[in-house]
Amino acid sequence: MAVQQYLMMGRAAAGRSIITGEQWYWGVNSYGIGGLGDADIKSEITQVGSLETWQNTMIPCGGGSLFTGTVKSDGTLWMQGRGGSGQLGQGNTTNYSSPVQVGSLTDWLEVACYSNNTAAIKTDGTLWAWGANEYGMTGDGTTVNKSSPVQAGSDTDWAHVIQMNSDNMVAMKTNGALYYAGLQTGTAIKVSVPTQIGSETGFVDAIGQHGGLVAWKKV
């Protein structure tokens, strides 16, 4: 519960709130990223199925990723679109134009996607990642692509995943410390386990910005 409370506090500080309801899509639909069962451009905003249990707990994808994921109110995680690096978490590299569930667990809290990889947090505060991993950005100590979720380390105090770029994953802990796995921005240094960015704590929200990171503290 502490992780969920922290996530909601951070979203409130950033002027956002978690809602449950219908999911709709409009625009480019390559690889079926909209989850509508086809890859046709949507010139009108269209509802994804008829369910009313979707939540706005995904972090928007960057880098022309053409895939996305969403957590439902029942704690299940669903993804669709391009899957060439295993980023849809299905144990394969297949593209899906309709939402497919990642495993069968019901304890997912938040998901973020990058160019070719995905990261998510569970309600128990653990951090998981999958997809492209040439720089170690899944945080599991390897540089091998993962087509199913793997745990990044063993810590249980993760609170927020942050969309960055194709080279790294960034996540925040409940004490507001920021960590990354993959390439250190602007360098050739890579780490394959979560590593703290500096020594600051107390951040409540952050967002990737053109290969960099903007973070906020509440004062």
N, C-alpha and C positions, 0 to 999 in steps of 0.2 A: 504493500500500500504506500510506503514511503516514496518509492520511485514514481508511482502514479501521481501522488500529491505534488512531488517536485516538478514533474512534467507540466501539470496544470498550472502551477505557480509561474513557471517560466513562460508559458504561453500567455498567461494573463498579463505578465509584465511587458510582453511584446505586443499586447493589444489583440490577442487571438483567443479563441475558445474552441473546445472540442465539441462538435455537433454530430448528431446521428440523423441520417435521412437518405434520400435518393441520391444517386450519382448520375451526372450528365456530362456529355462530351461534345466538343466543337472544334473543328479545324483539321490539320494534317493527321492522317490515320495510318501511316505506313506501318507495316507489320502487325496491324490491328491493335495499335497502342491504346485506342479508345475502348477496347473491350466489347465492341458491338458485333463481332462475328464476321467482319469483313475488313478490307484495307482501303475502303473508299473514303475520299475526303468528305468531311461533314460540313456542309455549308450552312446547316441549321443545327442548333444545339439539340442533342438527342439523348434520351434517357438510356442508361446502361441497364438493361433488363427491367425488372419491376420491383426489385427489393428496396426496402426502406431501412436497411441495417448498415449501410456504409458509413464510415466515419472519415473526417478530414484529418487523419493522423499520418498522412504521407508527406514527405518533404519533396517538393517538385524536383524532377530529374533535370540534370544539366548535360551539356556536352553533346546534344543531339542524340540522346540515348535511345529514344523510340521504344521505351518500355516503361511500365509503372507498376506500383503495388499499392494496395489499400488494406487496412485492418477494418474488419467489421465489428459491430458492437458485441458480438459473441466471442471476440478474441481470436478469430481465425484470420489468416493472412492470404490474400489473393493477388495474383499478378497476371499481366498480359503484355503482349507485344513481342519485341525481338528477344531471342534467347540464345544467340550464337555463342556466348561465352558461359552459358549456364546461369545467367543472372536471374532467371525466373524461378530457380530453386526446385526444378522438377526432376533432377537427376539426369537431365539430357540437355541438348543444345537446340531444341525445337522452338519455333515461333508459335505463339498462341494468340488468336484474334478474339478470344473470349476469356474472361477471368478463370484462372485455374488456381486451386488451393495449394498452398505450400505445406505439404505434410497434412497431418490431421489434428495438430495441437490447437488449443484454444486459449493460449496464454501470451499471445503477441500484443504489444502495446503501441509501437510506433515503427515506421519503416522509412528509409531514405534510399534513393537510387542515384547512381552516378552514371558515367558513360557506358560502362559494361559490367558494373557490379552493384550489389545491393547490401545494405546493412540494416539490422533491425534490433530492437530491444524487447525483451520479454518482461512480464509483470514481476518476475523474480529478480530483476535487475541485471540479468546476464545480457551480453552483447554477442550477436551472431552476424555472419557475413557470408557471401557467396558470389560467384561469377569470376571475372577476370582477376588475376592475382600475380601478374608478372613482377610487381614491385612489393609484394607482401601485404597488399592493402586489405586482405581479409583478416589479418591480425592473428592468424593461428600458427605462426612460426614457420610457414612454408611460402613458396612462390609458385605453387601449382594451382591452376584454375579449379574452382569448386562449383559443381552443379547442384549441390544441396547445401543447406545451411551448416556451417561449422562454427563452434564457439571461439570467440576471440579472447584468449586468456581464461581465467577462472573467477574474476571479480564479479561481485553481485551488487554493485552500487552504481551501475550505469543508468543515466536518466534521459539522455537525449542524443539522437543521431543527427548529423548535419551534412547536407548535400555539399560536396566539394567538387572534385574533378576526377578524371580517369586515373590519376596517379596516386591518390590517397583516400583514406577514410578518416573522418573526424567524428569524435563522440565526446559527450560531456558527462561527468559524474555528478552525484548528488551534492558534492561539496563545491560544485561549480568549476572544477578543474577541467581543462581541455586536453584531449589526447588524440594522437594520430597514428595510423599505420600506413606504410607505403613510402613514397618519396617525400622527403622534406621539401616543401615548396621552394622553388628557385635554386635547388641544389641537386646533386646526383646521389645524395645520401639516402639510403632506404633502410627501413626497419620493418620487420615482419611480425612484431608484437606491439600492442598499444603502448605508446611512449608519450609522456606528458609534454605539452607545448609550454615551455617556460616553467615558472613556478607559481603563477598566479592562481587563485581560487576565487569563488564568489561570482562567477559569470552565471547569468540566468538564461541567456539565449545567444545564438550565433548563426551566421549564414555565410556560405561560400560566395565570394565576389571575384569573378574573373581570375581564378587561380589563387586568390588570397582568402583571407578570413576576416570577417567583421564580427566582433563579440561585444555584448553589453553586460554591464553590471547595474544592479539596482541600488540607488543611493537614497 
